[in-house]
């Protein structure tokens, strides 16, 4: 999943997620908003035919948004890796 960095500040991160669906972004948004150091997280789908969705995270205080995003992604990846049929 290609990602373009649009904004990186101390406690904010804005990314354009190339070719991703609402399904993955909805799950990511829910998980990030559950984190106690996250003030706000959301994604913005844009026009379905023209725009790739953008994802925004703002953390509390000086907490690093990129670090928290990577932590949540690793957690989700681990959950899917442990699935068995």
C-alpha positions as CSV (number, residue, x, y, z in Angstrom):
1,X,0.0,0.0,0.0
2,X,1.8,3.2,-1.2
3,X,1.6,6.1,1.2
4,X,2.4,9.8,0.5
5,X,3.3,12.0,3.5
6,X,1.3,15.2,3.4
7,X,2.1,16.6,6.9
8,X,4.4,15.6,9.7
9,X,4.6,17.7,12.9
10,X,5.3,16.8,16.5
11,X,1.8,15.5,17.2
12,X,0.2,15.5,13.8
13,X,0.4,13.3,10.8
14,X,-1.5,13.5,7.5
15,X,-1.1,10.8,4.8
16,X,-2.5,10.0,1.4
17,X,-3.2,6.3,1.2
18,X,-2.9,5.2,-2.5
19,X,-5.5,2.7,-3.7
20,X,-6.9,1.7,-0.3
21,X,-10.5,0.9,0.5
22,X,-12.7,2.2,3.3
23,X,-12.6,-1.2,5.0
24,X,-8.9,-1.0,6.1
25,X,-9.1,2.7,6.9
26,X,-12.2,2.3,9.0
27,X,-10.5,-0.4,11.1
28,X,-7.3,1.6,11.4
29,X,-9.3,4.7,12.5
30,X,-11.2,2.8,15.1
31,X,-8.0,1.3,16.6
32,X,-6.1,4.6,16.6
33,X,-9.0,6.5,18.3
34,X,-9.0,3.9,21.1
35,X,-5.4,4.7,21.9
36,X,-5.2,6.8,25.1
37,X,-2.6,9.2,23.6
38,X,-4.6,10.0,20.5
39,X,-6.8,13.1,20.6
40,X,-8.3,12.6,17.1
41,X,-8.0,10.4,14.1
42,X,-10.1,10.2,10.9
43,X,-9.9,9.5,7.2
44,X,-11.3,11.6,4.4
45,X,-12.4,9.5,1.3
46,X,-12.6,12.4,-1.2
47,X,-14.2,11.7,-4.6
48,X,-14.4,7.9,-5.2
49,X,-13.3,8.2,-8.9
50,X,-10.7,11.0,-8.5
51,X,-9.1,11.0,-5.1
52,X,-7.2,8.7,-2.9
53,X,-8.3,8.8,0.8
54,X,-6.3,10.9,3.3
55,X,-5.7,9.8,6.9
56,X,-5.2,12.3,9.7
57,X,-3.9,11.7,13.3
58,X,-3.5,14.2,16.1
59,X,-2.0,13.0,19.4
60,X,-2.2,14.6,22.9
61,X,0.8,16.7,24.1
62,X,4.1,15.8,22.6
63,X,3.2,12.2,21.7
64,X,4.6,11.2,18.3
65,X,1.8,10.4,15.9
66,X,4.0,8.4,13.5
67,X,5.2,6.2,16.4
68,X,1.6,5.5,17.5
69,X,0.5,4.8,13.9
70,X,3.3,2.2,13.5
71,X,2.4,0.6,16.9
72,X,-1.2,0.2,15.9
73,X,-0.4,-1.2,12.4
74,X,2.0,-3.7,13.9
75,X,-0.7,-4.8,16.4
76,X,-3.3,-5.3,13.6
77,X,-0.7,-7.1,11.5
78,X,0.1,-9.5,14.4
79,X,-3.6,-10.2,14.8
80,X,-4.0,-11.2,11.1
81,X,-0.8,-13.2,11.1
82,X,-2.0,-15.3,14.0
83,X,-5.3,-16.3,12.2
84,X,-5.6,-20.0,11.4
85,X,-8.2,-21.9,9.4
